[in-house]
């Protein structure tokens, strides 16, 4: 049967609307087309060679209108009035716009349970990686599209290939029998933020793939906080479960591994223990994150830093460990040291550690030490009279700013050539127990006594003559109080240094008014040092005064 009509024409800035479904859902549309068209009541052809054209895919993209700088190719359509089936076939269409360039072949027909049934195969030579989210189908969960949009910051993607086949109603095709969806490409020089607050991955190179109801990003290489990453895989097996898992590993300088942990949200929950941890040599890092895309605050983390034989200093106030082997494990809840082995002060040692809450670590150790190792800590005529080796047990409470060392030993194996009553045979048991903070207090008292003997006395400040014993007690208490007050408030970022600046400025004014310009110069030097330090001590602090800094400031202000 001959067609009822046939028309042919050249077109410019032509708009085509394929109609709408019975439920009101609009079908694809095209705008600003240029070329030639031939149409009958049963079929037609369209040859395109236009610029500044648009393709509208309602219900397919959040931004359904896609602009093209260039769009060229041929398309045909057929209409079967008896079955009410409209078919559109575009075997090859070349396109380019601000986001990329490539080719696409597509077939579409109405029917099925949704906007139609399609067969689409597209290839994009190169595109900006951050524009990929713009083309993610709107039928993907919103939190998935938002994560991609917020995580992909820069880079390029090459050899992008898209395949969609099946009834669009069932997109993205949980059941392979209903259809197929796959979008893949290779990215390079990418900058990715895979979870809020975590260090970004830069210079990323790898592959990205959306397939079915999940996606996978596999970075073969990248850099994060100086750590060179390898085989980082971010995988979302099911969009509707919304649980993104990220696995990665790295090898390199141990200090860079710790810098990575300290730059992550873990530093606020697992302790500031790692801020004071000093490690030399290389190490290996392995990590796994579980990120609920619908509730990013509920992220879980687990990982480990493996030490192959490093030198480790738990705290600047403690001697370092040598030849350390083992691992430091971390989760979003805390840090653990399952078992570290090494040497301390020349003797073997075994260490285990666990979190104690509020940024503290409880470390238990056992080992042995000889007289030579003791002399590396305290070398004087007394320790030179010691010989032999003994076992000990120790515990270290490492908190935000300082450490408390407890050590116990029966001293069996140590001999002493000191005069009685300090002479000792190696087989004798002399129970020893020590706590490092008691030693600190003795040092504070000694500093107060030294000030008193140096004629820095509270009685002079009060302008009255006190009994010597009362003047001595008040002077020592004054110095010990100032020292410990500044040591205590160093636990809050910026507070100790800021108060030292304020107090110092007041003391400068008092020194000038009292005719003591020499004292004002000393105080000004302290104020300048504290002011420069404040830049790095404000929240979130990257460095701290520690015991030596805070106690020095407290003693200096007390004596001024």
BASE-867719 format. One record per residue (C-alpha): residue in one letter; x, y, z. Coordinates in Angstrom, 1 decimal, decimal comma, m for minus. Example, Ala and Ser with C-alpha at 12.3 -4.5 7.8 and 13.67 -1.06 7.14 Angstrom:
residues 2
A | 12,3 | m4,5 | 7,8;
S | 13,7 | m1,1 | 7,1;
***
This chain:
residues 560
X | 0,0 | 0,0 | 0,0;
X | 1,4 | 3,4 | m1,0;
X | 2,0 | 5,9 | 1,8;
X | m0,8 | 8,4 | 2,3;
X | 1,7 | 11,2 | 2,0;
X | 5,4 | 11,8 | 1,5;
X | 7,3 | 15,0 | 2,2;
X | 11,0 | 15,9 | 1,8;
X | 12,6 | 19,1 | 2,8;
X | 15,8 | 20,8 | 4,0;
X | 15,6 | 21,9 | 7,6;
X | 17,3 | 24,4 | 9,8;
X | 16,8 | 24,8 | 13,5;
X | 14,2 | 22,0 | 13,4;
X | 12,6 | 20,8 | 16,6;
X | 11,2 | 17,2 | 16,9;
X | 9,1 | 15,9 | 19,8;
X | 8,5 | 12,2 | 19,7;
X | 5,3 | 12,6 | 21,7;
X | 4,3 | 11,3 | 25,1;
X | 3,1 | 8,2 | 26,8;
X | m0,5 | 7,7 | 28,0;
X | 0,6 | 8,5 | 31,5;
X | 1,9 | 11,9 | 30,5;
X | 5,6 | 11,0 | 30,5;
X | 7,2 | 12,9 | 27,7;
X | 9,4 | 11,0 | 25,1;
X | 12,8 | 12,2 | 23,9;
X | 12,9 | 15,4 | 21,9;
X | 15,5 | 17,2 | 19,7;
X | 16,0 | 20,9 | 19,1;
X | 17,9 | 23,2 | 16,7;
X | 18,6 | 20,4 | 14,1;
X | 19,9 | 21,2 | 10,7;
X | 20,0 | 18,9 | 7,7;
X | 17,4 | 17,2 | 5,5;
X | 14,3 | 15,2 | 6,3;
X | 12,0 | 12,9 | 4,4;
X | 8,8 | 11,7 | 6,0;
X | 5,8 | 9,7 | 5,2;
X | 2,9 | 8,5 | 7,4;
X | 4,8 | 5,2 | 7,9;
X | 8,6 | 6,1 | 8,1;
X | 11,1 | 8,8 | 7,6;
X | 14,8 | 9,7 | 7,5;
X | 16,8 | 12,5 | 9,0;
X | 20,3 | 13,6 | 8,0;
X | 22,0 | 15,9 | 10,5;
X | 24,8 | 18,2 | 10,1;
X | 24,0 | 20,8 | 12,6;
X | 25,6 | 23,0 | 15,3;
X | 24,3 | 24,2 | 18,6;
X | 21,7 | 21,4 | 18,7;
X | 20,1 | 19,9 | 21,8;
X | 18,8 | 16,5 | 22,8;
X | 16,2 | 16,3 | 25,6;
X | 15,9 | 13,0 | 27,5;
X | 13,1 | 13,6 | 30,1;
X | 13,1 | 11,2 | 32,9;
X | 16,6 | 10,0 | 32,1;
X | 18,9 | 12,8 | 33,4;
X | 18,5 | 15,4 | 36,2;
X | 19,4 | 18,0 | 33,5;
X | 17,5 | 16,5 | 30,6;
X | 18,6 | 19,0 | 28,0;
X | 22,1 | 18,2 | 26,6;
X | 23,6 | 20,9 | 24,3;
X | 25,9 | 20,0 | 21,5;
X | 28,4 | 22,2 | 19,6;
X | 28,3 | 19,7 | 16,7;
X | 25,8 | 16,9 | 15,9;
X | 26,0 | 14,9 | 12,7;
X | 24,7 | 11,6 | 11,5;
X | 21,6 | 9,8 | 10,0;
X | 18,5 | 8,6 | 11,7;
X | 15,4 | 6,7 | 10,5;
X | 12,0 | 6,0 | 12,0;
X | 9,1 | 3,8 | 11,3;
X | 5,5 | 3,8 | 12,5;
X | 3,3 | 0,7 | 12,5;
X | m0,3 | 2,0 | 12,8;
X | m1,6 | m1,5 | 13,4;
X | 0,6 | m2,3 | 16,4;
X | 1,1 | 1,4 | 17,4;
X | 4,9 | 0,9 | 17,5;
X | 7,3 | 3,7 | 16,8;
X | 10,9 | 2,8 | 16,1;
X | 13,9 | 5,2 | 15,8;
X | 17,3 | 4,0 | 14,6;
X | 20,5 | 6,2 | 14,5;
X | 23,3 | 3,8 | 13,4;
X | 26,0 | 6,4 | 13,9;
X | 25,9 | 10,0 | 15,2;
X | 29,0 | 12,0 | 15,8;
X | 28,9 | 14,7 | 18,6;
X | 31,0 | 17,1 | 20,5;
X | 30,3 | 19,6 | 23,2;
X | 32,1 | 21,3 | 26,1;
X | 32,3 | 18,1 | 28,0;
X | 33,7 | 15,8 | 25,3;
X | 33,4 | 14,3 | 21,9;
X | 32,5 | 10,9 | 20,5;
X | 30,1 | 8,8 | 18,6;
X | 26,8 | 7,0 | 19,6;
X | 24,5 | 4,5 | 17,9;
X | 21,0 | 4,1 | 19,3;
X | 17,8 | 2,3 | 18,7;
X | 14,6 | 3,1 | 20,5;
X | 11,0 | 2,0 | 20,3;
X | 8,0 | 2,7 | 22,4;
X | 6,4 | 0,1 | 24,5;
X | 7,5 | m1,9 | 27,6;
X | 6,7 | m0,6 | 31,0;
X | 8,3 | 2,8 | 30,9;
X | 9,7 | 5,4 | 28,5;
X | 10,6 | 2,8 | 25,9;
X | 13,0 | 0,1 | 25,0;
X | 16,5 | 1,1 | 23,9;
X | 19,8 | m0,2 | 22,5;
X | 22,5 | 2,4 | 23,0;
X | 26,2 | 2,1 | 22,4;
X | 28,4 | 5,2 | 22,8;
X | 32,1 | 6,0 | 22,9;
X | 33,6 | 9,2 | 24,2;
X | 37,3 | 9,8 | 23,3;
X | 38,0 | 12,2 | 26,2;
X | 36,1 | 14,2 | 28,7;
X | 36,5 | 16,1 | 31,9;
X | 36,1 | 13,7 | 34,9;
X | 34,1 | 16,2 | 37,0;
X | 31,4 | 16,3 | 34,2;
X | 30,7 | 12,6 | 34,5;
X | 28,0 | 13,1 | 37,2;
X | 26,0 | 15,3 | 34,8;
X | 25,4 | 12,3 | 32,6;
X | 24,5 | 9,8 | 35,4;
X | 20,9 | 8,5 | 34,9;
X | 18,5 | 10,1 | 37,3;
X | 17,1 | 6,6 | 38,1;
X | 20,3 | 6,0 | 40,2;
X | 19,7 | 6,8 | 43,9;
X | 20,3 | 10,5 | 44,7;
X | 22,9 | 9,8 | 47,3;
X | 25,0 | 7,9 | 44,7;
X | 24,9 | 10,7 | 42,2;
X | 25,7 | 13,2 | 45,0;
X | 28,7 | 11,2 | 46,2;
X | 30,1 | 11,1 | 42,7;
X | 29,5 | 14,8 | 42,2;
X | 31,2 | 15,7 | 45,5;
X | 34,0 | 13,2 | 45,3;
X | 35,3 | 13,8 | 41,7;
X | 37,1 | 17,2 | 41,8;
X | 39,4 | 17,1 | 38,8;
X | 41,1 | 15,0 | 36,1;
X | 40,2 | 13,6 | 32,7;
X | 38,6 | 10,4 | 31,6;
X | 39,4 | 8,6 | 28,3;
X | 37,9 | 5,9 | 26,2;
X | 34,5 | 6,2 | 27,9;
X | 32,1 | 3,5 | 26,7;
X | 28,4 | 3,3 | 27,4;
X | 26,0 | 0,4 | 26,8;
X | 22,3 | 0,5 | 27,6;
X | 20,1 | m2,3 | 26,4;
X | 16,5 | m3,1 | 27,6;
X | 13,3 | m1,6 | 28,9;
X | 14,2 | 1,7 | 30,5;
X | 11,6 | 1,0 | 33,2;
X | 13,9 | m1,6 | 34,7;
X | 17,0 | 0,5 | 34,5;
X | 19,7 | m0,1 | 35,8;
X | 18,7 | m3,8 | 35,4;
X | 19,2 | m5,7 | 38,6;
X | 18,2 | m8,8 | 36,7;
X | 20,5 | m9,4 | 33,7;
X | 17,6 | m10,9 | 31,8;
X | 15,8 | m7,6 | 31,8;
X | 18,7 | m5,6 | 30,2;
X | 22,2 | m4,3 | 30,5;
X | 23,8 | m1,1 | 31,7;
X | 27,5 | m0,4 | 31,6;
X | 29,5 | 2,8 | 31,7;
X | 33,3 | 2,5 | 31,9;
X | 36,4 | 4,6 | 31,2;
X | 40,0 | 5,3 | 32,2;
X | 40,9 | 8,3 | 34,3;
X | 44,1 | 10,0 | 34,9;
X | 45,4 | 13,0 | 36,9;
X | 42,3 | 12,7 | 39,0;
X | 41,6 | 14,3 | 42,3;
X | 39,2 | 12,4 | 44,4;
X | 37,7 | 12,9 | 47,8;
X | 36,2 | 9,5 | 48,7;
X | 34,9 | 10,4 | 52,2;
X | 34,3 | 13,8 | 54,0;
X | 37,3 | 14,9 | 56,0;
X | 39,7 | 12,3 | 54,6;
X | 42,8 | 13,3 | 52,7;
X | 42,1 | 13,6 | 49,0;
X | 43,7 | 11,3 | 46,5;
X | 45,7 | 13,3 | 43,9;
X | 47,4 | 12,2 | 40,6;
X | 45,0 | 9,3 | 40,5;
X | 45,2 | 6,9 | 37,5;
X | 42,8 | 4,0 | 37,0;
X | 39,5 | 2,8 | 35,8;
X | 35,9 | 3,7 | 36,6;
X | 32,9 | 1,4 | 35,9;
X | 29,2 | 1,6 | 36,5;
X | 27,5 | m1,8 | 35,8;
X | 24,1 | m3,0 | 36,7;
X | 23,1 | m1,9 | 40,2;
X | 26,7 | m1,0 | 41,3;
X | 29,9 | 0,7 | 40,4;
X | 33,6 | 0,4 | 41,0;
X | 36,5 | 2,9 | 40,9;
X | 39,9 | 1,2 | 40,8;
X | 42,9 | 3,6 | 41,2;
X | 46,1 | 1,8 | 40,2;
X | 48,2 | 4,7 | 41,6;
X | 47,8 | 8,0 | 43,4;
X | 49,2 | 10,2 | 46,2;
X | 47,6 | 11,2 | 49,4;
X | 49,4 | 13,3 | 52,1;
X | 52,7 | 12,2 | 50,5;
X | 51,8 | 8,5 | 50,7;
X | 51,9 | 6,7 | 47,3;
X | 48,8 | 4,6 | 47,0;
X | 48,4 | 1,4 | 45,0;
X | 45,4 | m0,7 | 44,1;
X | 42,8 | 1,5 | 45,8;
X | 39,3 | 0,1 | 45,0;
X | 36,1 | 1,9 | 45,8;
X | 33,1 | m0,5 | 45,3;
X | 29,4 | m0,1 | 45,7;
X | 27,9 | m3,5 | 45,0;
X | 24,3 | m2,4 | 45,2;
X | 22,9 | 1,2 | 44,9;
X | 20,0 | 0,5 | 47,2;
X | 22,2 | m0,9 | 50,0;
X | 24,2 | 2,3 | 49,7;
X | 27,4 | 0,9 | 51,4;
X | 30,5 | 2,0 | 49,7;
X | 33,6 | 0,0 | 50,6;
X | 37,1 | 1,4 | 49,9;
X | 40,2 | m0,8 | 50,1;
X | 43,7 | 0,4 | 49,6;
X | 47,3 | m0,2 | 50,4;
X | 50,5 | 1,8 | 50,3;
X | 54,3 | 1,4 | 50,9;
X | 56,8 | 4,1 | 51,7;
X | 58,1 | 6,3 | 54,5;
X | 56,5 | 5,4 | 57,9;
X | 56,3 | 9,0 | 58,8;
X | 54,1 | 9,7 | 55,8;
X | 51,8 | 6,8 | 56,8;
X | 51,3 | 8,4 | 60,2;
X | 50,8 | 11,9 | 58,6;
X | 48,0 | 10,3 | 56,5;
X | 46,3 | 8,9 | 59,7;
X | 46,8 | 12,3 | 61,5;
X | 45,2 | 14,2 | 58,5;
X | 42,1 | 11,9 | 58,6;
X | 39,0 | 12,1 | 60,9;
X | 40,6 | 9,3 | 62,9;
X | 42,8 | 11,7 | 64,7;
X | 39,8 | 13,1 | 66,7;
X | 38,6 | 9,6 | 67,7;
X | 41,5 | 7,2 | 67,9;
X | 43,8 | 9,5 | 69,9;
X | 46,4 | 12,1 | 69,4;
X | 48,8 | 9,3 | 70,3;
X | 49,9 | 9,2 | 66,6;
X | 50,8 | 12,9 | 66,6;
X | 53,7 | 12,3 | 69,0;
X | 54,7 | 9,0 | 67,4;
X | 58,0 | 9,3 | 65,6;
X | 59,0 | 6,5 | 63,3;
X | 62,0 | 6,2 | 61,0;
X | 62,3 | 3,9 | 57,9;
X | 59,7 | 2,5 | 55,6;
X | 56,4 | 0,8 | 56,4;
X | 53,3 | m0,6 | 54,7;
X | 49,8 | 0,7 | 55,1;
X | 46,5 | m1,2 | 54,5;
X | 43,1 | 0,3 | 55,0;
X | 39,4 | m0,4 | 54,6;
X | 36,5 | 2,1 | 54,8;
X | 32,8 | 1,4 | 54,9;
X | 30,9 | 4,5 | 53,9;
X | 27,1 | 4,5 | 54,1;
X | 26,4 | 7,1 | 51,3;
X | 23,0 | 7,9 | 52,9;
X | 24,7 | 8,6 | 56,3;
X | 28,3 | 9,6 | 55,9;
X | 28,7 | 10,3 | 59,7;
X | 28,3 | 6,5 | 60,3;
X | 31,5 | 5,6 | 58,4;
X | 33,6 | 2,8 | 59,7;
X | 37,3 | 2,4 | 59,2;
X | 39,9 | m0,3 | 59,8;
X | 43,5 | m0,5 | 58,9;
X | 47,1 | m1,2 | 59,9;
X | 50,6 | 0,1 | 59,6;
X | 53,1 | m2,8 | 59,4;
X | 56,6 | m2,1 | 60,7;
X | 59,4 | m4,3 | 59,3;
X | 62,1 | m3,2 | 61,7;
X | 61,8 | 0,6 | 62,4;
X | 63,0 | 2,9 | 65,1;
X | 59,9 | 4,1 | 67,0;
X | 59,6 | 6,8 | 69,6;
X | 56,2 | 6,7 | 71,4;
X | 56,8 | 10,1 | 73,0;
X | 59,6 | 12,7 | 73,0;
X | 60,0 | 12,1 | 76,8;
X | 60,7 | 8,4 | 76,4;
X | 63,7 | 6,6 | 74,9;
X | 63,1 | 5,2 | 71,4;
X | 62,5 | 1,5 | 70,5;
X | 64,8 | 0,0 | 67,9;
X | 64,3 | m2,8 | 65,3;
X | 60,5 | m2,7 | 65,9;
X | 58,5 | m5,4 | 64,0;
X | 54,7 | m5,8 | 64,2;
X | 51,8 | m3,6 | 63,4;
X | 49,8 | m0,6 | 64,6;
X | 46,1 | m1,3 | 64,0;
X | 43,4 | 1,4 | 63,9;
X | 39,6 | 1,7 | 63,6;
X | 37,2 | 4,6 | 64,0;
X | 37,1 | 3,7 | 67,7;
X | 40,8 | 3,6 | 68,6;
X | 44,3 | 2,3 | 68,0;
X | 45,7 | m1,0 | 69,1;
X | 49,2 | m2,5 | 69,1;
X | 48,5 | m6,3 | 69,0;
X | 52,2 | m7,1 | 69,5;
X | 55,3 | m5,2 | 68,8;
X | 58,8 | m6,6 | 69,3;
X | 62,0 | m4,7 | 69,3;
X | 64,8 | m3,5 | 71,5;
X | 64,8 | m0,8 | 74,2;
X | 68,0 | 0,5 | 75,9;
X | 69,9 | m2,4 | 74,3;
X | 67,6 | m5,2 | 75,6;
X | 64,7 | m7,1 | 74,0;
X | 61,1 | m5,9 | 74,6;
X | 57,6 | m7,0 | 73,8;
X | 54,8 | m4,3 | 73,7;
X | 51,1 | m4,5 | 73,5;
X | 48,8 | m1,4 | 73,5;
X | 45,1 | m0,6 | 73,5;
X | 43,0 | 2,5 | 73,6;
X | 41,9 | 3,8 | 77,0;
X | 39,4 | 6,5 | 75,8;
X | 39,6 | 10,3 | 75,5;
X | 42,7 | 10,2 | 73,2;
X | 44,7 | 8,0 | 75,6;
X | 46,7 | 4,8 | 75,1;
X | 47,5 | 2,2 | 77,6;
X | 50,7 | 0,3 | 76,7;
X | 52,0 | m2,7 | 78,5;
X | 55,6 | m3,9 | 78,0;
X | 57,9 | m6,6 | 79,3;
X | 61,6 | m7,0 | 78,6;
X | 65,1 | m7,0 | 80,1;
X | 67,8 | m4,4 | 80,5;
X | 71,4 | m4,5 | 81,4;
X | 73,6 | m2,0 | 83,3;
X | 74,9 | m0,5 | 80,1;
X | 71,4 | 0,2 | 79,0;
X | 70,7 | 1,9 | 82,3;
X | 73,7 | 4,1 | 81,8;
X | 72,3 | 5,4 | 78,5;
X | 69,5 | 7,0 | 80,6;
X | 71,6 | 8,1 | 83,6;
X | 75,3 | 8,0 | 83,4;
X | 77,0 | 8,9 | 86,7;
X | 79,4 | 7,5 | 89,3;
X | 76,5 | 5,6 | 90,9;
X | 75,3 | 3,8 | 87,8;
X | 78,8 | 2,9 | 86,8;
X | 79,0 | 0,7 | 89,9;
X | 76,2 | m1,5 | 88,5;
X | 76,5 | m4,7 | 86,4;
X | 74,4 | m7,6 | 85,1;
X | 70,9 | m7,8 | 83,5;
X | 67,4 | m7,9 | 84,9;
X | 63,8 | m8,4 | 83,7;
X | 61,2 | m5,7 | 84,1;
X | 57,6 | m4,9 | 83,4;
X | 56,4 | m1,4 | 82,4;
X | 53,2 | 0,4 | 81,5;
X | 52,9 | 3,7 | 79,7;
X | 49,8 | 5,9 | 79,8;
X | 50,1 | 8,1 | 76,7;
X | 47,6 | 11,0 | 76,8;
X | 47,1 | 14,1 | 74,7;
X | 50,1 | 16,0 | 75,9;
X | 52,2 | 13,8 | 78,2;
X | 53,1 | 10,3 | 79,2;
X | 53,2 | 8,5 | 82,5;
X | 55,7 | 5,7 | 82,8;
X | 55,4 | 3,0 | 85,5;
X | 58,1 | 0,4 | 85,8;
X | 58,5 | m2,6 | 88,1;
X | 61,4 | m5,0 | 88,6;
X | 62,8 | m7,2 | 91,3;
X | 66,3 | m6,3 | 90,1;
X | 67,4 | m10,0 | 90,2;
X | 70,5 | m10,3 | 88,0;
X | 71,8 | m6,8 | 88,8;
X | 74,8 | m6,5 | 91,1;
X | 76,0 | m3,3 | 92,8;
X | 79,5 | m2,4 | 94,0;
X | 78,3 | 0,6 | 95,9;
X | 79,1 | 0,9 | 99,7;
X | 76,5 | m0,5 | 102,1;
X | 73,6 | m0,3 | 102,4;
X | 73,5 | m0,1 | 98,6;
X | 75,7 | m3,1 | 97,9;
X | 73,8 | m5,9 | 96,2;
X | 74,5 | m9,4 | 94,9;
X | 73,1 | m10,4 | 91,5;
X | 70,8 | m13,1 | 93,1;
X | 69,2 | m10,8 | 95,6;
X | 65,7 | m9,4 | 95,1;
X | 65,2 | m5,7 | 95,6;
X | 61,6 | m4,8 | 94,4;
X | 61,6 | m1,6 | 92,5;
X | 58,6 | 0,5 | 91,5;
X | 58,7 | 3,9 | 89,9;
X | 56,3 | 6,4 | 88,3;
X | 57,6 | 9,1 | 86,0;
X | 55,2 | 11,8 | 87,2;
X | 56,5 | 11,6 | 90,7;
X | 59,9 | 12,4 | 89,3;
X | 58,4 | 15,4 | 87,5;
X | 57,0 | 16,8 | 90,7;
X | 60,3 | 16,4 | 92,4;
X | 61,9 | 18,4 | 89,6;
X | 59,2 | 21,1 | 90,0;
X | 59,9 | 21,4 | 93,7;
X | 63,7 | 21,5 | 93,0;
X | 63,1 | 24,4 | 90,5;
X | 61,1 | 26,3 | 93,2;
X | 63,9 | 25,7 | 95,8;
X | 66,5 | 26,9 | 93,2;
X | 64,4 | 30,1 | 92,7;
X | 64,3 | 30,6 | 96,5;
X | 68,1 | 30,1 | 96,8;
X | 68,6 | 32,5 | 93,9;
X | 66,8 | 35,2 | 96,0;
X | 63,5 | 35,0 | 94,0;
X | 61,0 | 35,0 | 96,8;
X | 57,3 | 35,6 | 97,4;
X | 58,1 | 37,8 | 100,4;
X | 59,8 | 40,3 | 98,1;
X | 56,7 | 40,5 | 95,9;
X | 54,4 | 41,1 | 98,9;
X | 56,8 | 43,7 | 100,2;
X | 57,0 | 42,2 | 103,6;
X | 59,5 | 40,2 | 105,7;
X | 58,3 | 36,6 | 106,2;
X | 59,9 | 33,9 | 108,3;
X | 62,4 | 31,9 | 106,1;
X | 60,5 | 28,7 | 106,4;
X | 57,2 | 30,4 | 105,3;
X | 58,9 | 32,3 | 102,5;
X | 60,5 | 29,1 | 101,2;
X | 57,2 | 27,2 | 101,3;
X | 55,2 | 29,9 | 99,5;
X | 57,9 | 30,4 | 96,9;
X | 58,1 | 26,7 | 96,1;
X | 54,3 | 26,5 | 96,0;
X | 54,1 | 29,5 | 93,8;
X | 56,6 | 28,1 | 91,3;
X | 55,0 | 24,6 | 91,3;
X | 51,5 | 26,0 | 90,9;
X | 52,5 | 28,1 | 87,9;
X | 54,4 | 25,2 | 86,3;
X | 51,6 | 22,8 | 86,6;
X | 48,9 | 25,3 | 85,7;
X | 50,5 | 26,0 | 82,3;
X | 51,2 | 22,3 | 81,8;
X | 47,5 | 21,5 | 82,5;
X | 46,0 | 24,1 | 80,2;
X | 48,3 | 23,0 | 77,3;
X | 45,6 | 20,3 | 76,8;
X | 43,4 | 22,9 | 75,1;
X | 44,6 | 24,1 | 71,7;
X | 46,0 | 27,6 | 71,9;
X | 45,1 | 28,4 | 75,5;
X | 48,5 | 28,1 | 77,2;
X | 50,4 | 30,2 | 74,6;
X | 47,6 | 32,8 | 74,4;
X | 47,5 | 33,3 | 78,2;
X | 51,3 | 33,5 | 78,2;
X | 51,1 | 36,4 | 75,7;
X | 48,4 | 38,2 | 77,7;
X | 50,3 | 37,8 | 81,0;
X | 53,5 | 38,7 | 79,4;
X | 52,2 | 41,9 | 78,0;
X | 50,9 | 42,9 | 81,4;
X | 54,3 | 42,1 | 83,0;
X | 56,0 | 44,2 | 80,3;
X | 53,9 | 47,2 | 81,3;
X | 54,6 | 46,6 | 85,0;
X | 58,4 | 46,3 | 84,4;
X | 58,5 | 49,6 | 82,4;
X | 56,5 | 51,4 | 85,1;
X | 58,8 | 50,0 | 87,8;
X | 61,9 | 51,1 | 86,0;
X | 63,2 | 47,7 | 85,1;
X | 63,6 | 47,8 | 81,2;
X | 65,9 | 44,8 | 81,3;
X | 63,1 | 42,5 | 82,7;
X | 60,8 | 43,8 | 80,0;
X | 63,1 | 42,7 | 77,2;
X | 63,2 | 39,1 | 78,6;
X | 59,4 | 39,0 | 78,8;
X | 59,0 | 40,5 | 75,3;
X | 61,2 | 37,7 | 74,0;
X | 58,9 | 35,1 | 75,6;
X | 55,8 | 36,9 | 74,3;
X | 57,2 | 37,0 | 70,7;
X | 58,1 | 33,3 | 70,9;
X | 54,5 | 32,4 | 72,1;
X | 52,9 | 34,6 | 69,5;
X | 54,8 | 32,9 | 66,7;
X | 53,9 | 29,5 | 68,2;
X | 50,2 | 30,3 | 68,3;
X | 49,9 | 30,2 | 64,5;
X | 50,4 | 26,4 | 64,6;
X | 48,7 | 25,8 | 68,0;
X | 45,3 | 27,1 | 67,2;
X | 42,5 | 24,5 | 66,7;
X | 43,1 | 22,1 | 65,2;
X | 46,6 | 22,2 | 66,6;
X | 49,5 | 20,7 | 64,7;
X | 52,2 | 21,2 | 67,3;
X | 52,0 | 21,5 | 71,1;
X | 54,1 | 23,0 | 73,9;
X | 54,5 | 19,6 | 75,6;
X | 56,0 | 19,3 | 79,0;
X | 59,2 | 21,2 | 78,4;
X | 57,5 | 24,1 | 76,7;
X | 54,6 | 24,6 | 79,0;
X | 56,7 | 24,1 | 82,2;
X | 59,3 | 26,5 | 81,0;
X | 56,7 | 29,2 | 80,4;
X | 55,1 | 28,6 | 83,7;
X | 58,4 | 28,9 | 85,6;
X | 59,4 | 32,0 | 83,7;
X | 56,2 | 33,8 | 84,4;
X | 56,3 | 32,7 | 88,0;
X | 59,7 | 34,2 | 88,5;
X | 58,9 | 37,5 | 86,7;
***
